[in-house]
Amino acid sequence: MVCPHCQSSIPDGSKFCNHCGTAPTASVEKSRSPLFYVIVTLIVVILGLYVFMRQTVGTRQTNQVIAAVVHTPVVIEDETQNLRAASWRAIPLNTPYNGNLDVALQVTHGNPLDVILIDASQLAILRNNGWTNVAVNPYFSATKMATYHRTGSLEKGSYFLVLRDTSLGILSSQATDVSVKATLNP
């Protein structure tokens, strides 16, 4: 029989080791490798950074950062917008990585809308020249829609989803409520 503590040979059935004095049934304490401590420290730092980010920038932005780092789906926009008749609104969509953008709109009350997706650089052109000279993403363009669902490939960057109500408000609703959900998938 071998002593589990000092690895010396001892007679079978011994209650104690003749060399070190420990019982052969005593458990041997194993030392941890330096890698274990590095991993534990890394986990503590990551959790601390996560808590710090949630406290300073908020839960939604923190979740978007984490989703961007690990390339999981990111909900960029999910809310109801109100748009007056004969007006337009640009909703910012910042994509943290290249992927497929899924946009779903539903007019819950009001008039049908025109929808376009533009690069952030096109917003000034839209403000100054109107809709005629704007470079529009062809995958995300529709006119007079009440229900809209499109998916297309999009590069990392800053974009605007532009909603326009072209009705005059006389024979139509004074305002339109539209549910907007934009999700980026890897």
PyMOL commands that set and color helices and strands:
alter all, ss='L'
color gray80, all
select helices_A, chain A and resi 34-56+59-70+120-129
alter helices_A, ss='H'
color red, helices_A
select strands_A, chain A and resi 74-84+87-95+99-109+113-119+136-145+147-154+157-165+175-185
alter strands_A, ss='S'
color yellow, strands_A
deselect
rebuild
show_as cartoon
